[in-house]
Amino acid sequence: MHVFVPITSLRRLALAGAMVLTLSACGGGSSDPVPPPLPFKTLANVQPLVIGHRGASGYLPEHTLESYSRAIEMGADFVEPDLVVTKDGVLIARHEPNITSTTNVATLAQFASRKTTKKVDGVDETGWFASDFTLAEIKTLGALITDAERPQQFNGLYKIPTLQEIVDLVKARRTATGRDIGIYPETKHPTFHRQLGLGLEDRLITVLNAAGWNSKAAPVLVQSFEPGSLKEMRGKGLTTRMVQLIDGDDYDLKTGKITYAAPFDRPYDWALSGDPRLFSAMVTPAGLAEIKTYADGIGPWKPYIVPVKGALDAAGNLRDVNGDGKANYNDASSQPATTLIDDAHKAGLFVHAYTFRNEQRRLAFDYNKDPKAEYLQFYRLGVDGLFSDFPDTAIEARGSYLKELGR
């Protein structure tokens, strides 16, 4: 039933409402108004993403279904499979083509003769390579955790998954949880695989097409250190969001600068083409504008955003600030942030930084052994997402950040 209210009555109601608002604003009401939440500093004004780096690799052997499942259970928005290819052309999740350190292959007598030396991005590597094994043979291997400080009791228990198995896992978890969980695959050493006649790009596109995930709105972010790989996939019709990774060789803790040495000085496709630029060229305004022509975001190594620098003694040597008898990364402190996040946002690119870890040896001195302090620093700077070996810690720190914003 509709009730007729005269216009004069509506005016009186409006005036009364205005008086209530005024009284409340002046403290005359029963309670003060709740301030609106502060905006995010991310490109899209949404909360930053947490990406399970190789799954929950701080807890379980990396790039296994169990590791990806744990990351999802912890609340990760995306899980990250690094992609290499088998002898029979199947995409699997391993951090490198050389599977010596990430599997138990070296302990299996039946594969002893497969040990060989290959040139990867211009550097000779000796070991066992995924491209010399069929998928059936790969499935006989057990995955290893690669950090001696991390739990070792799961070594050899879990198998190496295919990209298709990871897609199936994520789809099932999306259905079960109702969450918008995604995958963040990387084409790993694409030039190396192309030279073997086992290119990654067509195979990745095929899997994504079959999944119905070839669109800008798909729960997929595709990344690579080689611009040529991203450009090739874009040219072949891949329309998912793409991310240009940006690397460096090491830190110079005395200067607070990133150092550059092959093969971590530039994308390998640049090296082959004679392009003399370093990765550092990518973080300039011109470099960001170039990336914007073929990608949607950048994935920089953390010190491009927050440099770290040590204190020097009178002789110019790095001081042992924490008093543990060694002068190393733990004695360095974070420095004022660069303008990279703001510069990337101005260019229309989001920023997903890597890699965040909990171990004390990986934390700068001024974080006071608290990994959440590092996460909070990056969240406050406006990073759009970050890769973490410990997604639960990243999620916990994000919760603290949301509270700061009143959300």
Secondary structure, DSSP 8 states (H G I E B T S, - for coil): ------HHHHHHHHHHHHHHHHHHHTT-SSS----------STTSS--EEEETTTTTTTS-SSSHHHHHHHHHHT-SEE--EEEE-TTS-EEE-SSSB-TTTBSGGG-GGGGGG-EEEEETTEEEEE-BGGGS-HHHHTT--B----TTS--TTTTTS---BHHHHHHHHHHHHHHH----EE--EE-SHHHHHHTT--SHHHHHHHHHHHT--STTSSBEEEES-HHHHHHHHHTT--SEEEEEE--SEEETTTTEEE--TTSSS-HHHHHHT----GGGGGSHHHHHHHHTT-SEEEEBGGGTS-EEE-B-TTS-B--TT-SS--SGGGEEE----SHHHHHHHTT-EEEEEEE---GGGS-GGGTT-HHHHHHHHHHHT-SEEEES-HHHHHHHHHHHHHHTT-
